[in-house]
Every structure is written in C-alpha cells, then in structure tokens.
Amino acid sequence: MRRRARVFADRRQAGAALAAELHPAPTERPVVLALPRGGVPVGYEVARALHAPLDVLPVRKVGAPGNPELGIGAVAEGGVRVLDASTVRMLLISVEELERAVDRATAELDEQLARYRAGRPATELEGRTAIVVDDGLATGGTATAGVRAARARGARRVVLAVPVGSWQAVERLQAEADEVVCLETPPDLGAVGAWYDDFGQTSDAQVADLLAKAASESGPDEARAAAADAPPDRAVEIPVEPGVRLAGDLHRPHGARGLVIFAHGSGSSRHSPRNRHVAGVLTEAGLATLLIDLLTPAEERDRNNVFDIELLARRLQAATAWAAEQPDLAALAVGYFGASTGAGAALWAAAGAGDRVQAVVSRGGRPDLAMAVLDRVQVPVLLIVGGDDRLVLELNRDALAALGENGELAVVPGATHLFEEPGALDEVARLAAAWFVEHLAPADAGR
C-alpha cells in the first residue's frame, strides 16, 4: 500500500486507476462485485479493464429498533449478517427485536437486488476470484459484509479493492479478505468524498444502467465459460417479485434438449415424490427439470393463494424468464408439467408466455381453472388423466374441446387421481417424456 496525497477526478477515473493496480491471473477468471451505489461506477471501470463480468453486491444496514438511522450491523446476499454485538448489548435489544430488524433489512436487500439485476441471474462465483469494489473505505462494516457474502457464494479467493480508505479499516479488512488493494491510506481520512473532485450521488437508475451495459458487453467466451461452470444439479432461488424468492431444484443432464418446469398442485411441494419420479424419467430422457414452489411457506398458509391461478401463472412466467438468463439454460426451449391446480397455472402461463414455451403436460390436472384463456394456448398440450378419476376426466374433456387442435387426451386405464396404482405413474412419466422430447427443441433453432 502506498500513501500519497491524491484526489480523484470522479469515481470512474478512480476505477481506472484502481484497475491498473489489479493483476489477477487469467486462470482465476475474476468477477467484479460492486457495492452500490457509489461502488458501481468504480467497479464498471475495473471490470472493463480486466475483461471481467460485473455484478452488484448490495449490503443493507440493519437499523436499531426505534432508531433505524443507527446502524447495529449489516446484511448481504446469501444470508450473510454482520452485527455489532457490543452495540446490541448496550441498547438492550432482545433477540426478537434483532430478528425483526434483520428481516426488514433483508427484505430491503431483496428489493434492491431485483431492481438492480432486472431479472439477470447472479454471476456464478464458485471457484473464481471475487474482486469486491467500493468507492471508499471508512469504518469497513459494509465491506466486511461484502467480503463474507462473496465467500458464502463460493468464491475461491476474495480481493477487496478501493481507491481510498482509512488505514485502520484496511488493517481490519486484511483479516477478512485474501488481499486488500487500496490506492490511498491517509493517516486522517475524514470524509471519503473529500478525496474526489466530483462525488455526486449515484442514482439507482445509473446503477441499473451500468449493470445492463456491462452485461451487454460480456463476450461470448465469458458466457460459454459461465455455462460450463454451472453445476448441473443445484438448489436455486428465483426472484419473482421484490422481496419474494422461490426455492427450486434444478437438474440438467449433459446435452439437455429442453427444460421442463414443474408446477405442483395444492397441498404438495417441489418435494412431491410423484413429480420427482416423473422428473427423474425426464432427466433420463435428456431433459433438464426445474421443480419449484410457486408460493413461499408464509403464502401457502393462506389457502386463497393456493387457488390464485393468475398469481401462480405469473410466478411460473417469472421462473421462465429467470431460466432464460441462466447461461446453461438460455438455449433451451421450455415445457410446463402441471399437476392438479398446478396444471391450471401452467396453461394460464403458457397462454401468455410467448414462443419460448413450446409444450405443456397436465397430470390429473384442473385445466378448467384456466378455461378463460385456453383458446389463447398455442402450444401442444397433453392432458393425462386416470380412467377412474371420473370427475377430473370430464373436466379435461371440456378443456380438450376448448384447446382444439392443440390438445390431446391420454387416459391411463384403472388409474385414480394420484396414479397410485401399480405402473400408473410410470405410464404418466413415459407419456410426458415422449411428449416433451417430440415438441421441445433449442430455443434458437431455425432462427
């Protein structure tokens, strides 16, 4: 570290100067993680100079109960929390009050992530070097949370890089990061803004614009490398609304020919043994599968949500948009597999999903819940019903008439609603696999 008297023209000039001091090896495949908002213009210049992807790493202050302006810690992506234990004890904050304060900060963090990333996925950090960038380092609390968040996301090595910082904070952060790069460490920092000619506030719009610009500048080599690095089987979290993220399980076989997203019925979840059995057969057939819960645990407690087909359909469409942003899934056409009420949501979503969704399969489904939009479904739909599930069979026959030439009905003889009879679920899986293999093709085929 050098100690010189230098004032930066603005954040972008400071970023260019900072980039000149960073020399990661190509094999480290660095990712620049900028702390918003002021760290993003700095990080943009660093990422551009290093030909590295730029991602945002929001950190939210945890405000004291009754005095939210007083910080008692910070939270970051991945469930990271850094709390000031001495302040918590001094203020006699109870465990319940502390958890509520952390929950509020986490909700604000999720909203900020959704606003900044605009549907783009978080950059994969597993095994890579993360360069955490900010415009300055005063106390170091925010940077500490950022460094820990990068580690929590699987970074092999974490570098903290700032144009200027207090020497005390730099020394503390050396115990957190693998390396700290700081161009200026004055004995008396004062305000970080004093080290810039132009230290105007960076707006949310500027942050979003720089992130979008950086994403558009990412080269095909980076995209291919990201796709190759993505684990084929992994738990995922999908942002669908500000503050709402859905849990899911993704399985992607090598050379997958399509992606099937599952929408389960009421009273079930992504852990449904029936859907997981079908998903396993689809994976063996060369199809990627994504089993998700379309409601959070808290939302599921309200039974009205379970039958809110339009809400479930919007969530399914959001998951489809998320998949389109994943490097290892972007080229795959999507099919929906819906069970019971989930079939209604799948058909409603397919009616407004555009040409990316190319097929739907319903198992013991309730297509009548989407009857209002069935005439707008323009993709092949297979309705699978048990022969002894008479009420649902009649509902599916009505839906088949509404679907017209796009629909086909397959009746499994002797099967009831849950297909628990010997061999019945295997027949469902066989029919579904054949349907998706026939109708799913790469999303960019023929373009």
Secondary structure as GFF3:
##gff-version 3
##sequence-region A 1 447
A	DSSP	alpha_helix	11	19	.	.	.	ID=ss1
A	DSSP	three_ten_helix	26	28	.	.	.	ID=ss2
A	DSSP	beta_strand	31	34	.	.	.	ID=ss3
A	DSSP	alpha_helix	39	50	.	.	.	ID=ss4
A	DSSP	beta_strand	54	56	.	.	.	ID=ss5
A	DSSP	beta_strand	59	64	.	.	.	ID=ss6
A	DSSP	beta_strand	67	76	.	.	.	ID=ss7
A	DSSP	beta_strand	80	83	.	.	.	ID=ss8
A	DSSP	alpha_helix	85	90	.	.	.	ID=ss9
A	DSSP	alpha_helix	95	117	.	.	.	ID=ss10
A	DSSP	beta_strand	129	133	.	.	.	ID=ss11
A	DSSP	alpha_helix	141	152	.	.	.	ID=ss12
A	DSSP	beta_strand	157	164	.	.	.	ID=ss13
A	DSSP	alpha_helix	167	173	.	.	.	ID=ss14
A	DSSP	beta_strand	179	184	.	.	.	ID=ss15
A	DSSP	three_ten_helix	192	195	.	.	.	ID=ss16
A	DSSP	alpha_helix	204	217	.	.	.	ID=ss17
A	DSSP	alpha_helix	220	229	.	.	.	ID=ss18
A	DSSP	beta_strand	233	241	.	.	.	ID=ss19
A	DSSP	beta_strand	244	251	.	.	.	ID=ss20
A	DSSP	beta_strand	259	263	.	.	.	ID=ss21
A	DSSP	alpha_helix	273	284	.	.	.	ID=ss22
A	DSSP	beta_strand	288	292	.	.	.	ID=ss23
A	DSSP	alpha_helix	297	300	.	.	.	ID=ss24
A	DSSP	alpha_helix	303	306	.	.	.	ID=ss25
A	DSSP	alpha_helix	309	324	.	.	.	ID=ss26
A	DSSP	beta_strand	334	339	.	.	.	ID=ss27
A	DSSP	alpha_helix	341	351	.	.	.	ID=ss28
A	DSSP	three_ten_helix	354	356	.	.	.	ID=ss29
A	DSSP	beta_strand	357	363	.	.	.	ID=ss30
A	DSSP	three_ten_helix	367	376	.	.	.	ID=ss31
A	DSSP	beta_strand	381	386	.	.	.	ID=ss32
A	DSSP	alpha_helix	390	403	.	.	.	ID=ss33
A	DSSP	three_ten_helix	404	406	.	.	.	ID=ss34
A	DSSP	beta_strand	407	412	.	.	.	ID=ss35
A	DSSP	alpha_helix	424	439	.	.	.	ID=ss36
###
